[in-house]
Amino acid sequence: MIRTILIITFIFTMVGCHTASNHSSPNNPEKLTHYVNTFLGTAPLQDSIDCGYNPPEDWRVWAGLTYPGASLPNAMVQLSPITEWHSGAGYEYEDDVILAFTHTNKGHWNLCHIPVLPVTEGFSENDFGSKFSHENESAEPGYYQVKLDRYDINARLTSTLHCGFHQYDYPKGKPQKLVLNLSRSNERVRDWHIEQVGDNAFKGYQQTGEKIYFYAETNRTIVNLETSGDSRREIALVSLNESESDQPVELKLALSFVSNENAKENLEAELAGKTFEKVKTEASEIWETLLSKIQVEGGTEKQKELFYSSLYRSFLWPALRSDVNGEFTDASGKVVNKGFRYYTNPSLWDTYRNKLVLLGMLSPDVTADVIQSLIDKGEKTGFMPTFFHGDHAAPFISGSYLRGIRDYDVESAYQLLLNNATKEGGTRPHIAEYIEKGYISIPEVKNPHVESKAKAGVTKTLEFAYDDYAVALLAKELNKTDDYEMLMKRTSNYKKLFDPSTGLMRGRLENGDWVSDFNAEYPYYEYMYREANAWQSSFFAPHDTKGLIGLYKSEAEFEEKLDSLFSIPWNSSYIARNVSSFIGQYCHGNQPDHSFPYLYTFIGKQEKSQMYLDSIMNRFYGMGEWENALCGMDDAGEMSAWYVFAAMGIYPYSPADAEYIVSVPLFNSVKLELGNQSEFTITKTNSGRKIKDLTIDGNLVEGYFVSHEQLKKGKELIILTE
């Protein structure tokens, strides 16, 4: 315990002490995009102290799983290099060979469609990747560049919503060829096709879980298009007329999830007549506009880099799936046009906690269409979709509605969420047992291990209780009084798994007895808990934190338990791949406990919350040998959005509620543009990290919460510290 406290104290004293990098200064302002490091999250965690354990040999700890390539906010196309297939995002910073540039990405081991690589000569269908070095590689929002050493080709990439734009400088006198490795993606490829259309264009598709169509044009005549290799690793080779021009080869490639014709229409709408530099500039301007919605003053250059890199990373997913003409392929496989932009499902288990709130604050129009997309999918099945675990479309939609985002069919959304909460066979597994018992039971497993599988009943029970609360909030808004009362009665179900003998949430058997083989420090993927141990799960009741505290004999006992969370050393022999980077038992490398540092604020110890918030921001972002690692998976922006909110000094502690818990910002001033010409400023006075009082427009704020309405209607939150 003493060692852990000393480490925390050291981390706390180091806040703000990074060496400044070469970015803007007050006398030389630069664009905010210049602060964005798109490589953040691409490097590995290698140090056992950073991980919390000694990684097994040849085991890459999940540390970000992000990609450095070109994309616009929430776009269809993410054009990025691949260094290893079936890795988290395809690109791993420690690698030195690029295998392809692919046109879709997320960071969850899937996608990475339509691989393209420029080549000259001296390759085979089984060996065409190129060595590269980071010295000859650069990137910024909407742009990526690298020198392919094997072929002496400089590659430059930029993109629009639906299109990738490639520019390749081939060496003079060398063949100019493009390899399309359509038999590969980060998903199993079931089928693919390519054919030439006209002198300088080709089209085709790649089918994995769904069919992705593409249409491409080059500024060279295509002299040959052939396939070679065996049936499992067959490639397409496009040979260009290298004698036509001394200008760089340009490839414009558009996607569609509807048809080749739509892909061509997407290309014509977004790239016709545009130069590479024009598209690159437009991409940069789009990102600058978005990033400029939050402007900070003060803080170190490193903190600004982490802040704007995290803000950038928060707006890459969910991804657009409708075309410029509005058409999309719906969940039933039908091509439709319904007058809204159709998006992929958000990573709800991860990002409902913070990232989707940030999306709603800065891009409410996108949020409305994301919700309508979920509704459209839900109407095909009778249940609102979810992602991975829990029913977290509920807090996403209710929180968005309460924040004033309402341009979607809320009645349909509500009915689908109510179906989730009341009907078996849909989004909430074991909902009948949950309704009957008030909890989801666990089968007794002898000698359970990390990968033991069951119902993850503790996590489900806690999350369903919160999801019930979220649906109840929406029921209240829509005057569904009976539903509201029914759901609110269920919101205290989390208490049924509280074990007073341990002070933690514990699994129960079907007969109500406690699971006997109980080790609070041992992590599970899917036994009692989902990707967590008891410590990382037991303080989750964001809708009823006072009720949670009331389960203990006193606030002092609750504080002691929290102290143990942050001070009991992690057992380095307990290894779960995505449970890493600890302060005591607290794990910042995965999502379940990300709100727990704020808990001290509820017992009048805000300064202790602040100590851990500062420690986390300083310690777990920009880690490792290259300072490009994150402590865990970014999970489509959740890890990044956590940093954005914590650095601003407001956090959506209960995302279903339209309010934020206040902490001390990293910056002296944070200006938020919330739409409708609404600008709100968060100002920190003094250099202390303990809050003395809060005022909005001169009016004293009771407690530590401010509402979304106060942010939209007010002008300035002043945080007086000591």
BAKETOR-146927 format. One line per 8 residues: number of its first residue (from 1); their letters; for each residue x, y, z of C-alpha. Coordinates in Angstrom, 1 decimal. Each point is the difference from the previous one (the first is absolute). Layout:
BEGIN
NUM> a> X:Y:Z; ...
This chain:
BEGIN
1> mirtilii> 0.0:0.0:0.0; 2.8:2.4:0.9; 1.7:-0.5:-3.4; -3.3:0.6:-1.8; -0.6:3.3:1.9; 3.5:1.2:-0.7; -0.5:-0.7:-3.8; -3.2:1.9:0.1
9> tfiftmvg> 1.6:2.9:1.8; 2.8:0.2:-2.5; -2.4:-0.1:-2.9; -2.1:2.7:1.6; 3.0:2.3:0.4; 1.0:-0.5:-3.6; -3.3:1.4:-1.5; 0.8:2.8:-2.4
17> chtasnhs> 3.7:-0.7:0.0; 0.3:-1.5:-3.6; 2.6:1.5:-2.3; -1.6:2.3:-2.5; 0.0:-1.1:-3.6; 0.3:2.2:-3.1; -3.6:1.1:-0.4; -1.7:3.4:0.2
25> spnnpekl> 0.9:2.7:2.4; -2.0:3.2:0.9; 2.2:2.0:-2.4; -0.2:-2.6:-2.7; -3.5:-1.6:-0.1; -0.5:-3.0:-2.2; -2.9:-2.1:-1.0; -1.4:-2.4:2.6
33> thyvntfl> 0.5:-2.9:-2.4; 3.8:0.5:0.6; -0.5:-1.2:3.5; -1.5:-3.3:-1.1; 2.3:-3.0:0.1; -1.8:-2.7:-2.0; 2.5:-2.6:1.1; -1.2:0.2:3.6
41> gtaplqds> -1.2:-3.4:0.9; 1.9:-1.9:-2.7; 3.0:-1.1:2.1; 0.2:-2.9:2.4; 0.3:-0.2:3.8; 3.3:-1.8:0.7; 0.8:0.9:3.6; -1.4:-2.3:2.7
49> idcgynpp> -0.5:3.0:2.3; -2.2:1.7:-2.7; -1.9:-3.3:-0.6; -0.3:-1.1:3.6; 1.4:-3.5:-0.9; 2.7:-1.6:-2.1; -1.6:-0.7:-3.5; 0.5:-3.5:-1.2
57> edwrvwag> 2.6:-0.4:-2.8; -1.3:1.2:-3.4; -3.1:1.5:1.6; -0.8:3.6:-0.9; -1.8:1.8:2.7; -3.0:1.9:-1.3; 1.1:3.6:0.1; -2.2:2.3:-2.0
65> ltypgasl> -0.6:-2.1:-3.2; -0.4:3.1:-2.0; 1.0:0.9:-3.6; 1.9:3.0:-1.4; -1.6:0.3:-3.4; -2.3:2.5:-1.7; -3.7:0.4:0.9; -2.6:2.7:0.5
73> pnamvqls> -2.2:0.1:3.0; -2.4:-3.0:0.1; 0.8:-0.8:-3.7; -0.5:-3.1:-2.0; 3.6:-0.1:-1.0; 3.0:-0.4:2.3; 3.1:-0.3:-2.2; 2.9:-1.4:2.0
81> pitewhsg> 3.1:-2.2:-0.3; 0.0:-3.6:1.0; 3.0:-1.6:1.6; -1.6:-3.1:1.4; -3.2:-1.7:-1.0; -2.4:-1.0:2.8; 1.5:2.5:2.5; -2.1:2.5:1.8
89> agyeyedd> 0.1:2.8:-2.6; 2.4:-1.5:-2.5; 2.8:2.4:0.8; 2.6:-0.7:2.8; 2.6:2.6:0.5; 2.8:-2.4:0.8; -0.4:-1.7:-3.5; 2.2:1.0:-3.0
97> vilaftht> -1.9:-1.4:-2.9; -3.2:1.4:-1.6; -2.2:-2.6:-1.7; -2.7:2.2:-1.4; -2.1:3.1:0.3; -3.6:-0.9:0.9; -3.2:2.1:-0.1; -1.9:-0.9:3.1
105> nkghwnlc> 1.1:-0.2:3.7; -1.3:0.1:3.5; 2.5:-1.5:2.4; -1.9:-3.2:0.9; 1.7:-2.7:-2.1; -2.5:0.4:-2.8; -0.4:2.0:-3.2; 3.2:1.0:-1.9
113> hipvlpvt> -1.6:-0.5:-3.4; 1.2:0.6:-3.6; 3.8:-0.3:0.5; 2.2:1.9:-2.5; 3.7:0.3:-0.3; 2.2:1.6:-2.7; 2.8:-2.1:-1.3; 2.6:0.1:-2.8
121> egfsendf> 2.0:-3.2:-0.5; 1.6:-2.8:1.9; -3.0:-1.3:1.8; -2.2:-3.1:0.0; -3.6:-0.7:0.8; 1.1:-1.3:3.4; 2.5:2.7:0.8; -0.6:3.6:-0.9
129> gskfshen> 0.0:1.9:3.3; 2.5:2.8:0.4; 2.4:1.0:2.7; -0.5:3.6:1.4; 1.4:2.1:2.8; -1.6:2.5:2.3; 2.6:2.6:-1.1; -1.7:0.0:-3.4
137> esaepgyy> -3.6:-0.1:1.2; -2.4:2.9:1.0; -3.6:0.5:0.7; -2.6:2.6:1.1; -3.8:0.0:0.0; -1.2:-1.0:-3.4; 3.5:-0.8:-1.4; 2.6:-2.8:0.2
145> qvkldryd> 3.4:-0.3:-1.8; 2.7:-2.6:-0.1; 3.0:-1.0:-2.1; -0.1:-3.7:-1.1; 3.7:-0.9:0.0; -0.3:-3.2:-2.0; -1.4:1.9:-3.0; 1.3:3.5:0.6
153> inarltst> -3.5:1.2:-0.1; -1.3:3.0:2.0; -3.6:-0.6:0.9; -2.4:2.7:1.0; -3.6:-0.6:1.1; -3.0:2.2:0.7; -3.8:-0.6:0.0; -3.5:1.3:-0.2
161> lhcgfhqy> -3.1:-1.4:1.7; -0.3:-2.9:-2.6; 3.3:0.1:-1.9; 3.7:-0.7:0.4; 2.4:2.1:-2.0; 3.4:-1.6:-0.6; 3.1:1.8:-1.5; 3.1:-2.0:-0.8
169> dypkgkpq> 3.4:1.2:-1.1; 1.5:-2.9:-1.9; 3.7:0.1:-0.9; 0.6:0.9:-3.7; 0.3:-2.8:-2.4; -1.5:-2.6:2.3; -3.3:-1.9:-0.6; -3.0:1.5:1.6
177> klvlnlsr> -2.3:-2.6:1.5; -2.7:-0.3:2.7; -0.6:-3.1:2.0; -3.6:-0.5:1.2; 0.2:-2.7:2.6; -3.7:-0.6:0.1; 0.2:-3.5:1.5; 1.1:1.7:3.3
185> snervrdw> -1.6:2.1:2.6; -0.3:-0.1:3.8; -3.1:-2.1:-0.5; -0.4:-3.2:-2.0; -0.4:0.8:-3.6; -2.7:-2.1:-1.6; 0.1:1.3:-3.5; 1.5:2.8:-2.1
193> hieqvgdn> 0.0:1.3:-3.5; 1.8:2.6:-2.1; -0.3:1.1:-3.6; 1.2:2.8:-2.3; -2.5:2.6:-1.2; 1.3:2.3:-2.6; 3.6:1.1:-0.6; 0.8:1.2:3.5
201> afkgyqqt> -2.6:-1.4:2.4; -0.8:-3.3:1.8; -2.7:-1.1:2.4; -0.9:-3.0:2.1; -1.0:-1.1:3.5; 1.3:-1.8:3.0; -2.4:-2.1:2.1; 0.7:-0.8:3.6
209> gekiyfya> -3.0:0.3:2.4; -1.5:2.5:-2.5; 0.8:0.9:-3.6; 2.2:3.1:-0.5; -0.1:1.4:-3.5; 2.7:2.2:-1.5; 0.6:2.1:-3.1; 3.5:1.4:-0.8
217> etnrtivn> 1.5:2.3:-2.5; 3.7:0.7:-0.8; 1.7:2.8:-1.9; 1.8:-2.7:-2.1; -1.2:-2.3:-2.7; -0.4:-3.6:1.4; 2.0:-2.3:-2.3; -0.9:-3.2:1.8
225> letsgdsr> -2.1:-1.3:2.9; 0.7:-3.6:1.0; -0.3:-2.3:2.9; 2.8:-2.4:1.3; 0.7:-2.3:2.9; -1.9:-2.9:1.5; -3.7:0.1:0.8; 0.6:0.9:3.7
233> reialvsl> 2.5:2.8:-0.6; -0.8:1.2:-3.5; 0.7:3.6:-0.8; -1.0:2.4:-2.7; 2.7:1.9:-1.8; -0.7:3.3:-1.8; 2.8:1.0:-2.4; 0.1:3.7:-1.0
241> nesesdqp> 1.6:1.7:-3.0; 3.1:1.6:1.6; 1.0:1.9:-3.1; -3.1:2.2:-0.1; 1.0:2.6:2.5; 2.7:1.1:2.5; -2.7:1.0:2.5; -0.6:-2.2:3.0
249> velklals> -2.4:-2.8:-0.4; -3.4:0.8:1.5; -2.6:-2.5:1.0; -3.5:1.1:1.0; -2.0:-2.8:1.6; -3.6:0.3:1.3; -1.9:-2.4:2.1; -3.7:-0.9:0.3
257> fvsnenak> -1.9:-2.6:2.0; -2.8:0.1:-2.7; 1.5:-0.4:-3.5; 2.9:0.8:-2.4; -2.2:2.6:-1.6; -0.4:1.8:3.3; 3.7:-0.2:0.7; 0.6:1.7:-3.4
265> enleaela> -2.6:2.7:0.9; 1.8:0.5:3.4; 3.3:0.5:-1.8; -1.4:2.5:-2.5; -1.8:2.0:2.7; 3.1:0.3:2.3; 3.1:-0.2:-2.2; -0.9:1.1:-3.6
273> gktfekvk> 2.4:2.7:-1.1; 1.8:0.2:3.3; 3.7:-0.2:0.5; 1.6:-1.9:2.8; 1.1:3.1:1.7; -3.5:1.4:-0.1; -1.5:-3.1:1.6; 2.8:-0.1:2.6
281> teaseiwe> -0.6:3.7:0.9; -3.8:-0.5:0.2; 0.5:-3.0:2.3; 2.3:2.1:2.3; -2.6:2.8:0.0; -2.8:-2.3:1.0; 2.1:-1.3:2.9; 1.0:3.5:1.0
289> tllskiqv> -3.6:1.1:0.1; -0.9:-3.0:2.3; 3.0:0.4:2.3; -0.6:3.7:0.3; -3.3:-0.7:1.8; 2.2:-0.4:3.1; 2.8:2.5:0.5; 2.3:-0.2:2.9
297> eggtekqk> 2.5:2.5:1.5; 2.7:-0.9:2.5; 1.4:-3.4:0.6; 3.2:-1.4:-1.4; 0.6:-0.8:-3.7; -0.1:-3.7:0.8; -3.4:0.4:1.7; -1.3:1.8:-3.1
305> elfyssly> 1.3:-2.7:-2.2; -1.7:-2.7:2.0; -3.2:2.0:0.3; -0.4:0.7:-3.8; 1.2:-3.5:-0.9; -2.6:-1.4:2.3; -2.7:2.3:-1.4; 0.9:-1.0:-3.5
313> rsflwpal> -0.1:-3.7:0.9; -3.5:0.4:1.5; -1.6:0.9:-3.3; 1.0:-2.9:-2.3; -2.7:-2.4:0.9; -2.9:-0.8:-0.6; 0.5:0.0:-3.7; -2.3:1.1:-2.9
321> rsdvngef> -1.7:-2.7:-2.0; -2.3:1.9:-2.4; 1.1:1.5:-3.3; -0.1:3.5:-1.3; -3.4:-0.7:-1.6; -1.4:-1.1:3.4; -0.3:-3.7:-0.8; 1.2:-2.7:2.4
329> tdasgkvv> -0.5:-3.7:0.5; -2.1:-0.5:3.1; 0.2:-2.8:2.6; -2.3:-2.2:-2.1; 2.2:0.4:-3.1; -2.4:2.3:-1.8; 1.3:3.2:-1.8; -1.9:3.0:1.4
337> nkgfryyt> 0.2:3.7:0.2; -1.7:1.5:3.1; 1.3:3.5:0.1; 2.6:-0.3:2.7; 3.6:-1.0:0.1; 0.4:-3.7:0.9; 2.8:-1.0:2.4; 1.5:-3.1:1.5
345> npslwdty> -0.9:-0.9:3.5; 2.1:1.9:2.6; 2.2:-2.1:2.3; -2.6:0.5:2.7; 1.5:-2.0:2.9; 3.1:2.1:-0.3; -1.0:3.4:-1.2; -3.4:0.7:1.6
353> rnklvllg> 2.0:0.9:3.1; 1.5:3.2:-1.5; 0.8:0.0:-3.8; -3.6:0.0:-1.1; -0.8:2.9:2.4; 2.9:1.9:-1.6; -1.3:-0.8:-3.5; -3.4:1.4:1.0
361> mlspdvta> 1.6:3.2:1.4; 2.0:0.8:-3.1; -1.8:-1.8:-2.8; -3.7:-0.3:1.0; -1.1:-0.5:-3.6; 2.1:-3.1:-0.3; -1.2:-1.2:3.3; -3.7:0.3:-1.1
369> dviqslid> 0.7:-2.0:-3.2; 2.0:-2.7:2.0; -3.1:-0.4:2.3; -2.3:-0.2:-3.0; 2.3:-2.6:-1.5; -0.3:-2.1:3.1; -3.8:0.4:-0.1; -0.1:-1.1:-3.6
377> kgektgfm> 1.9:-3.1:0.9; -2.1:-0.7:3.1; -3.2:0.2:-2.0; 1.1:-3.1:-1.9; 0.4:-2.1:3.1; -2.3:1.6:2.6; 3.0:0.9:2.2; 2.4:2.9:0.2
385> ptffhgdh> 3.5:-1.2:-1.0; 2.8:0.0:2.5; 3.8:-0.7:-0.2; 1.8:-2.7:1.8; -1.6:0.2:3.5; -2.8:1.8:1.9; -2.8:2.1:-1.6; 1.8:3.2:-0.3
393> aapfisgs> -1.9:1.5:-2.9; -2.3:0.9:2.9; 2.3:2.6:1.8; 1.2:1.2:-3.5; -3.5:0.7:-1.2; -1.5:1.3:3.2; 3.1:2.2:0.7; -0.1:1.4:-3.5
401> ylrgirdy> -3.7:0.7:0.3; 0.4:1.8:3.3; 2.8:2.1:-1.5; -2.4:1.2:-2.7; 0.9:-2.3:-2.9; -3.4:-1.1:-1.3; 0.0:-0.2:-3.8; -1.0:-3.7:-0.2
409> dvesayql> -3.0:-2.1:0.8; 0.1:0.0:3.8; -3.2:-2.0:0.4; 1.4:-2.9:-2.0; 3.3:0.3:1.8; -1.8:-0.2:3.3; -2.1:-3.1:-0.9; 3.1:-1.8:-1.2
417> llnnatke> 1.9:0.8:3.2; -3.1:-1.1:2.0; 0.0:-3.3:-1.9; 3.7:-0.5:0.9; -0.9:0.5:3.7; -3.1:-2.2:0.1; 0.2:-2.8:-2.7; 2.1:-3.1:-0.1
425> ggtrphia> 1.9:-0.9:-3.2; 1.3:3.5:-0.8; 2.8:2.3:1.0; 0.1:-0.9:3.7; 0.9:-3.6:0.6; -1.7:-1.6:3.1; -2.4:2.9:0.3; -2.7:-2.4:1.3
433> eyiekgyi> 2.2:-1.1:2.9; 1.0:3.6:0.7; -3.7:1.0:0.2; -0.9:-3.0:2.2; 3.0:0.0:2.4; 1.3:3.6:-0.3; 3.4:-1.4:-1.0; 1.6:-2.4:-2.4
441> sipevknp> 1.4:-3.1:1.6; 3.4:-1.7:-0.5; 0.5:-3.7:-0.2; 2.6:-1.3:2.4; 3.2:-0.8:-1.9; 2.8:-1.8:1.8; 3.4:1.6:-0.3; -1.1:2.8:-2.4
449> hveskaka> 2.6:1.6:-2.2; 0.2:3.2:-2.1; -1.8:-1.6:-3.0; -2.6:-1.9:2.0; -3.4:0.9:-1.6; -3.4:0.4:1.6; -2.6:2.8:0.0; 2.3:2.8:1.3
457> gvtktlef> -2.9:0.5:2.3; 1.4:2.6:2.3; 0.9:2.3:-2.8; -3.3:-0.6:-1.8; -2.0:0.7:3.2; 1.8:3.2:0.8; -0.2:1.2:-3.6; -3.7:-1.0:-0.5
465> ayddyava> -0.9:2.0:3.1; 1.7:3.0:-1.5; -1.6:-0.6:-3.3; -3.4:-0.2:1.7; 0.7:3.4:1.5; 0.8:1.4:-3.5; -3.2:-1.4:-1.5; -2.0:1.4:3.0
473> llakelnk> 1.4:3.5:-0.7; -1.3:-0.2:-3.5; -3.4:-1.5:1.2; -0.3:3.0:2.3; 0.6:2.5:-2.8; -2.6:-1.8:-2.2; -2.6:-0.2:2.8; 0.1:-3.8:0.2
481> tddyemlm> -0.7:0.1:3.7; -0.6:-3.7:0.6; 3.1:-1.0:-1.9; 2.0:2.6:2.0; -1.1:-1.4:3.3; 0.6:-3.6:-1.0; 3.5:0.8:-1.3; 1.0:2.1:3.0
489> krtsnykk> -0.8:-2.8:2.3; 2.6:-2.1:-1.8; 2.7:2.6:0.2; 1.0:-1.1:3.5; 0.6:-3.6:-1.2; 3.7:0.5:0.2; -0.3:-0.1:3.8; -1.0:-3.7:-0.1
497> lfdpstgl> 3.6:-0.9:-1.0; 1.6:2.0:2.8; 1.8:-2.4:2.4; 0.4:1.8:3.4; 2.6:-2.5:1.1; 2.4:1.1:-2.8; -1.4:3.5:-0.7; -0.1:-0.9:-3.7
505> mrgrleng> -2.4:-1.2:-2.7; 0.1:-3.8:-0.1; -1.7:-2.7:-2.1; -3.1:-1.8:1.2; -1.1:-3.6:-0.8; -3.5:-0.7:-1.2; -1.1:-0.8:3.5; 1.3:3.3:1.3
513> dwvsdfna> 3.2:-1.2:1.7; 3.2:1.8:-0.7; 2.5:-1.5:-2.4; 2.4:-1.7:2.4; 3.2:0.1:-2.1; 0.5:3.8:0.3; 3.2:1.8:-0.6; -0.6:3.7:-0.3
521> eypyyeym> 3.3:0.7:-1.8; -0.3:-2.6:-2.7; -1.1:1.3:-3.4; -2.5:-1.8:-2.3; -1.0:0.5:-3.6; -3.5:-1.3:0.4; -0.6:-1.9:3.3; -1.4:2.1:2.8
529> yreanawq> 1.3:3.2:-1.5; 0.6:1.3:-3.6; 3.7:0.7:-0.6; 0.6:1.0:3.6; 0.3:-1.2:3.6; -2.2:0.8:3.0; 1.9:3.2:0.9; -0.4:1.3:-3.6
537> ssffaphd> -3.7:-0.7:0.0; -1.3:0.7:3.5; -0.4:3.7:0.0; -2.2:0.3:-3.1; -3.3:1.7:0.8; 0.3:3.4:-1.7; -3.7:0.5:0.3; 0.0:-0.6:3.8
545> tkgligly> 3.4:0.7:1.4; -1.4:1.2:3.3; -1.9:-3.3:0.2; 3.2:-1.9:-0.7; 1.8:1.9:2.8; -2.9:-0.8:2.3; 0.8:-3.7:-0.3; 3.0:0.7:2.2
553> kseaefee> -0.2:0.7:3.8; 1.2:3.5:-0.5; 1.7:2.3:-2.5; 3.3:-0.7:1.8; -0.4:-3.7:-0.8; -0.8:0.8:-3.6; 3.0:2.2:-0.2; 2.2:-2.7:1.4
561> kldslfsi> -1.3:-2.5:-2.6; 0.8:2.5:-2.7; 3.4:0.5:1.4; 0.5:-3.8:-0.3; -1.1:0.1:-3.6; 2.8:2.4:-0.8; 2.6:-1.6:2.3; -0.2:-3.8:0.1
569> pwnssyia> 2.8:-1.0:-2.5; -1.0:-1.8:-3.1; 1.2:-3.6:0.0; 2.3:-0.2:-2.9; -0.8:-3.7:-0.5; -3.6:0.9:-0.9; 0.1:0.6:-3.8; -2.9:1.0:-2.1
577> rnvssfig> 1.1:1.5:-3.3; -2.2:3.0:0.0; 0.1:0.7:3.8; 3.2:1.9:0.4; 1.6:3.2:1.5; -1.0:0.3:3.6; -0.1:2.3:3.0; -0.5:-2.7:2.6
585> qychgnqp> -3.0:-2.0:-1.2; -1.3:2.9:-2.1; 0.5:-0.8:-3.7; 0.1:2.9:-2.4; 0.8:-2.4:-2.9; -3.6:-1.1:-0.3; -3.4:1.8:0.4; -2.0:-1.5:2.9
593> dhsfpyly> 1.5:2.2:2.8; 0.7:3.2:-1.9; -2.4:2.1:2.1; 1.3:-1.3:3.3; 2.7:2.8:0.6; -2.9:2.4:0.3; -1.5:-1.8:3.0; 1.9:1.8:2.7
601> tfigkqek> -1.8:3.2:-1.0; -3.3:-1.5:1.2; 1.4:-0.2:3.6; 1.5:3.5:0.0; 3.5:-1.1:-1.0; 0.2:1.6:-3.4; 3.7:0.6:0.4; 0.6:-3.8:0.2
609> sqmyldsi> -2.0:-0.5:-3.2; 2.2:2.7:-1.6; 3.2:-1.7:1.1; -1.0:-3.2:-1.9; -1.4:1.9:-3.0; 3.3:1.9:-0.4; 2.0:-3.2:0.5; -1.9:-1.8:-2.7
617> mnrfygmg> 0.2:2.8:-2.5; 3.7:0.3:0.6; 0.9:-3.6:0.2; -2.1:-2.0:-2.5; 0.0:2.1:-3.2; 3.0:0.3:-2.2; 1.8:-3.0:1.6; 2.8:-2.2:-0.9
625> ewenalcg> 3.3:0.2:-1.9; -1.4:2.2:-2.7; -2.6:1.8:2.2; -2.6:-1.2:-2.5; -1.7:-2.7:2.1; -3.2:0.2:1.9; -0.6:-2.1:3.1; -2.7:-2.1:-1.6
633> mddagems> -2.3:-0.2:-3.1; -1.3:3.3:-1.1; -3.2:-1.8:-0.8; -1.3:2.3:-2.8; 0.8:3.1:2.0; -1.0:-0.8:3.6; 3.5:0.2:1.4; 0.6:3.2:-1.9
641> awyvfaam> -3.3:1.7:1.0; 0.7:-0.8:3.7; 3.1:2.1:-0.3; -1.8:2.8:-1.8; -2.6:0.3:2.7; 2.4:-0.4:2.9; 2.3:2.6:-1.4; -2.9:2.5:-0.5
649> giypyspa> -1.2:-0.5:3.6; -3.4:-1.4:-0.8; -1.0:-3.6:-0.4; -3.3:-1.8:-0.7; 0.0:-2.1:3.1; -3.5:-1.3:-0.8; -0.2:0.4:-3.8; -3.8:-0.6:0.1
657> daeyivsv> -0.3:3.2:2.1; 0.5:3.4:-1.7; 2.6:1.1:2.5; 3.7:-0.2:0.6; 2.2:-0.4:3.2; 2.5:2.8:0.3; 3.7:-0.5:0.7; 3.0:2.3:-0.4
665> plfnsvkl> 1.0:0.5:-3.7; 3.6:-0.5:-1.3; -0.4:3.4:-1.8; -0.5:3.5:1.3; -2.9:0.5:-2.5; -2.2:-2.3:-2.1; -2.4:1.5:-2.5; -2.8:-2.3:-1.2
673> elgnqsef> -2.1:0.6:-3.1; -3.3:-1.8:0.5; -1.9:1.0:-3.1; -2.5:2.8:-0.7; 2.8:2.5:0.6; 0.2:-1.2:3.6; 3.4:0.3:1.5; 0.8:-0.9:3.6
681> titktnsg> 3.3:0.6:1.8; 1.5:-2.1:2.9; 2.5:2.1:1.8; 2.4:-1.2:2.7; 1.2:2.5:2.5; 3.2:-0.6:2.1; 2.2:-3.0:-0.4; -1.4:-2.3:2.7
689> rkikdlti> -1.7:-3.3:-0.7; -2.6:0.2:2.7; -3.3:1.8:-0.9; -1.0:2.7:2.4; -3.1:1.1:-1.8; -1.8:0.0:-3.4; -1.9:2.9:-1.5; -1.9:0.3:-3.3
697> dgnlvegy> -0.4:3.6:-1.2; 0.6:1.1:3.6; -2.5:-2.4:1.6; 1.3:-2.5:2.5; -0.4:-3.6:-1.0; -1.0:-2.4:2.8; 1.9:-3.2:-0.1; 2.2:-1.2:-2.9
705> fvsheqlk> -2.4:-0.5:-2.9; -1.0:2.4:-2.8; -2.8:-0.7:-2.5; 0.2:-0.1:-3.7; -2.6:2.8:0.0; 2.3:2.1:2.1; 2.8:-0.5:-2.6; -2.3:1.0:-2.9
713> kgkeliil> -1.6:3.0:1.7; 2.8:1.2:2.1; 3.2:1.8:-0.9; 2.7:-1.0:2.5; 0.7:-2.6:2.7; 2.7:1.2:2.3; 1.8:-2.6:2.0; 1.7:1.6:3.1
721> te> 2.7:-2.3:1.3; 2.3:0.0:2.9
